Amino acid sequence: QVQLVEPGGGLVQAGGPLRLSCAASGRTFSNYAMGWFRQVPGKDREFVAAISGSGCSTPYADSVKGRFTISRDNAKTTLYLPMNSLKPEDTAVYYCAALSDYLLTSILPSAFTSWGQGTQVTVSS
């Protein structure tokens, strides 16, 4: 399996930007579709965005469409999530995850087999 590490996260004011990154190691990064998920206490982990191994497919949750942009650099084995126009309701622990398939066959959390440790994003109003 691929190992995932997420530096970053932090506190930002509403309306501001923040960029998350996720460094992968251990396997051929381009063989994995990747995703970002988030979770708040007491709620299920929810899908945010995902990207196929080639980067050609990039679905988003409706709540972040137009504000977040998922991307990947396969040469640097890194996944990115620049977030703009942040809202207090974006506050959550954000996780990157890897799907054991080059194609983005699912956006369900249960389909993803490797997970980062999570990073806290807090948006103040």
N, C-alpha and C positions, 0 to 999 in steps of 0.2 A: 504494500500500500504506500501511497504517497504521504509524506509528513507535511503538515501545514502549520505555519507560525504567523501570527498576526500582530505586528507591532502597531502602534498608533492608537487611534481612538482619542477620546478626550472630551472636554467641555467646550461648547461653542454657543454663541448667542443665536437666537432665532433669526433666520434670514441669512445666516452666514454659511460659509463652505467648510468642508472637511473632507480629507481624502483617506480612505482606508486602503491598506495593502495587505497582501497575503503571500508569503514566500513559501514555495514548495520545494521539497527535496525527496530523493529516494527513488523516484521512478521517472519515466519520460513524461514530462509535464504535458506536452501537447497531445498525449493519448487520453487525457482526462477532460471531460466537460466539467465546468466549475460553477459554483453558485455562491451567492451571499444570502444568508438568512438572518433573522433577528428574533429576539425573544425578550419579553418583559415578564416580570414575576407574576405567576398565576395564569399565564396564557401559554398557548402552544407556540412552538417555534414557527415563524411564518416566512414564506418565500419573499425575497426582495428582488433578486435579479439572477440571471444565469447566462452562461456563454458556452458554446460548443468548443471543441478542441481547436477548430480552425478559426474561431471567432466570428463565423458567419451568422450564427443564430444567437440572438440576445433578447430573450423575453424579459419583461419587467412586471412587477406588481403594479396595479393601477395607481396605488397610493404614492408611488415614487416616479412614475413615468414622467419624463420631461425634466426631472430634477436630478436624478442619479444616472450615472453612465458606467456600465460595467465594461472592462477591457482587460486584456491579458497581453503579456509579453512572453512568448514562449522561449525566446532566447535567454531571458533573464529568469525564467520559471517563476513569474510573479503575476498575481491577479490584483486588479485595482478596482476601487469603487469611489470615484470622486462624487461627492454629494454637495449639491447646491440648494439654496433656498430652504435650509433646514427648518423644521417645525418642531415644537415641543413633543408632538406625538411621534417623532422619529426617535425619541429617546429609547434605547434598548441596548442589550448586549448583541453585538453583531458577530456572526460566525461565517467563515469561509468553509467551503466543503467541496469535495471532489467526487465525481461520479465515475465509476469504473467503466466508462465507455467514451469513446471519442465523440459520438453523437449525443446530443442533448435529448435523451429519451424520456426524461421525466423531470419535473420540478418539485416533486414531493420530497420532503426531508428524508423519508425512509429509503429513498433510492440512492442517497449519497452515502458512501462508505467510509470516507475519511473526513475528519473535522478538525478545524483549528480550535484553539483554546478559548476563543471568544475575546472580544474587546468592547469595553463600555463606551457608548456614545451618549452624551447628555446634552440636550439642547435646552437652554434656559430661555424663558419668555421675557 
